[in-house]
Amino acid sequence: MDITELTQHMHDFVRAKGWYDSGTPRPQVPRNLAISIAIEAAEILEHFQWDGDVTDADALAGELADVALYLLQLASVTGIDLERAILDKLAANYDREWDRHAPDAQTTDV
């Protein structure tokens, strides 16, 4: 399955729940979707709050899936081709200079 098919499955689910309908208590607008991504990402962090080990891989997988679904939806409702954006970002990162253990590199930003 590719990203387009995953996005379609996500839209089918949201439509089936009535969350695209007017008057829904869960409006699927960019602001709400961005907030939902942040909330779900925080739930990922809970898995590592006191220990660095994954103790419940299924629960972590569910949280990762939540973030991915909200991300697919946010990209879709804002008209962003997420696959293209990812490929463009990877290409840009190949040319990016990354700091490597630069203990003498100091920043003046506060």
Secondary structure, DSSP 8 states (H G I E B T S, - for coil): --HHHHHHHHHHHHHHTTTTSTT-SS---HHHHHHHHHHHHHHHHHTTSS-SS-S-HHHHHHHHHHHHHHHHHHHHHTT--HHHHHHHHHHHHHTS----S-TT------
